Amino acid sequence: MRSWPALIVAPVLALFSIGLGYALVTPACEHARPWLLHVSTLFFLALCLAMTLAAWLVLRTARREMMPLISMWSGAFFSAVILAQWISLLILSPCMHSP
């Protein structure tokens, strides 16, 4: 069963993305490299989307199984969470209040 990473690892990736984003704000703004925040967020988004795609492929081959369906929707939801985080990073500058 290849669908379990989208169910278990995708929420962990969303949490890591948020935590790493907060941790990188100060160093990225001090060294004038806000692109680090974009790269880290996109990395976690790509991982989460890959897990969602794997769960979707398992769902296509499964017959009336609940776990691949729940895994796919969980991966899609947490991909949307990371995408929303990245959109807010695009709209609001993380270095807005740094000297």
N, C-alpha and C positions, 0 to 999 in steps of 0.2 A: 504494500500500500504506500504509494508515493504522495499521498495527499496530506499527510500529517504535518509537514513543515508549514503549510499555509495556516493550519489551525493553531499550532503552538509557537512557531518561531516568528511569524508575522507580527503578533502583538509585542513580542520582545524587541524586534527590530524597530517598531514604532517608538517604543520607550527609549531605546538606545539612540535613536535619531534625535529625539527631543533632548535627552540628557547631553549628548555630544554637542548638539547645537548650542545649548547654554554654556557648556564648558569652553567652546571655541570662540565665543563672542569677544571676550577680552583679549586673547592673543591675536585674533584676526584684526581687530580694530587697532591694537597697539602697533602692529607691523604693517598696517594698511593693506591687508589681504582679505577682504570680505568674500572673495571667491572661494575660500576654504569652506565656508558655510554652505555654499551652493553645491560644491563637490560632494561634501559628506551627506547632505540631504538627498542628492540625486543617486548616490551610491546605495543608500538604504532603500530608496524607492525602487531602484532597479532590482535589488535582491527580493523585495516583497512582491514585485510584479512577476518575477521569474517563478516564485513559489505559487503564486495565484495561477499562472499559466499551467504549471505542472498539475495542480489540483483540477483545473478545468479539463486537461487532457485525460486524467483519470476518470472524471465525471462523464466524459463522452463515451468511454468504453464500459463504464459500470452500468448495471441494470438495477434501477430502483434502490440504490444504496444511499443512505442518509449521510454518512461521514464525508464522502467527497463533495457533496453539495454544501454541507456546513463549512468545510474547509475552504472551498472556493469563495463563498460569501465572506468568510472571515478574512481571507487574504485580500479580497477586493475592498472591504471596509477599511482595513489598516493601510492599504495602499492609498486610499482616499484621504486618510488622516495624514499620512506623510506628504501627500500632494498639497493638502491645505496648509501644512506647515511651510512648504516651499513657496506657495503663492504668497503667504504673509511675509516671507522673507524677501520676496521680490517687490512687494508693495511698500513695506516699511524698512527703511535702512537700519541695519543692526548697529551701525556706528553713529547714529544720530546724536547721541549725547556724549560722545567721547571727545576729548580735546584735540 
